Amino acid sequence: MSIHGWRMPIMPTLEISYHAIDSASLRVLRKWEHRRNAKEGLHAWLHRLASEVLEHAAIGHEPTVDGTKLEHPDGVVFVFTFGTCWPTVKTVMAARPVPRPDDKVETHRSIHVPGEIHMGPIGECRRCGPYCEEGDAQR
């Protein structure tokens, strides 16, 4: 419906925070590049996936409280807060792949954080980076 060429505003069904867009651009950009629809930007893609997750949660009667983490089948996790008007996506992260029982995952302990176990071979660790050398970490 329009009045003299002006479009009527559309009420949002979901809000995506600036932090969620920033974290998505850092954490799930490759998923977006490979799984988006044609002419679908990052915000539109996040909106579509978050809406699908919320619909699925409503059908499955999953609890929806502030801080609820819901995972999309494409491997994207959304953290929601639920206001009085509509839900808000607070942050976005990539889902951790579940290792299969037959996968052999190499781990090592870091001496920089006592008791912390890192995944991956020594020297190629994402958490320690250049600090994980043979003398700096213990298996």
N, C-alpha and C positions, 0 to 999 in steps of 0.2 A: 504494500500500500504506500502510495507516495502523495505528498501534498506539494504541488508546484515544483516537481522535480527533486524534492528532498526525500531521502530514504528514511524510513522509520528505523530507529535503533533496534538491534536484535539483542535480547537479553542473553547473557552468557550462561552456559550450563556448567562451565568449568573454568577455573582461573589457573594460569600457569605463572608462577613467580619468576622474576628475573633470575634469581639464583638457580632455579630449575633449568632455565634455558642455558645459562652459563655452564652448569654442571653437565648438561646433556651435550653441549658442544665439546666438552673435554673428555667425557666418558663414553658416549655412545654414538659419536659422529660417524664412525664406519658402518655401524648398523643402519643408521639413517641413510647413508649413501647407497647402500645395497638393497634396502627393503622399502624405501619410500615409493609412493605412487608418482606418476609423471606430474611435474609442476607442483609438487608438494614440498613446501619449505619445512624447516626444522620445527617451528612453532605449530604448524598445521599437523605435522606428523605426530608430535608429542600429544596434541589435543586428541587426535584420532585414537592413538594407542591408550591414553589415559581414560578416555570415554569407554572404550571397549573393556578395559579392566574393571571400571566401576560397574558397568552393566553386568559383567560376569559375576562380580562380587554380590550384586543385588539379587541375582538369580540364585546364587548359592547360599544366600543369607549369611555371608561372612561378616564378622564384626567390622564396623566402620567407625573407629574412634580416632582422635587426633594422633598422628604418628603412625597410622596404619601403613604397612608396607604391602603393596600388591604387585605381583609379578606378571608381566605380559608374556605370552608364549614365545615372543620374539627375543626374549632374554633381556628385557628392560624392566627395572624395578622402580616403582613410583612410591614416594612417601607423601601422604595426604594429610591435610588438616580439613576439618569440616566446620565451616562457619554457618551462620544463620541463613545465608542466601544460597551459596553454592560451594562445592568442594574446591580446594586449592591444592595444586601440586607444589610441594615445598622443595623437593629435590628429586633428582633422577640419577640412577646408577645402573651399571651393567650387572646382570645377574652372574654369580659365580657358576662356572660350569661344574656340574656334579661329576666327580671322577668315577669312572666305572671300576668295578672291583678288580678287573684284570689290568688296569693301568698301574704302572709302577711310577710313583711320584717321588722324585728325589727331594729330600729335605735336609736342612742344616740348621744349627742353632747359632744365633748371633751373640757375640760377647758384648755388643753395644747396648742391647736391651736384654737383661737376664731373663731367661725362660722363654724368650720369643723364638718360635720356630718359623723359618722361612721356607717357602716352596721354591724349587728349582735348584739347579746345580750351583755350587760355589763359584762366584765370579760372574754369574749371569742372573743374579738375584735382582728383582725389581725393587725390593725394599731397601737393600743395602747398597746396591750399585757397586761402585768401585771399592767399597770398604770390605766386601766379602772376598777375602783372599784366603789362601790355605792357612795362613797363620792367624787370621782374624776370626775364623768361624770354626765351630766344632760340629762334627756329624753326630 
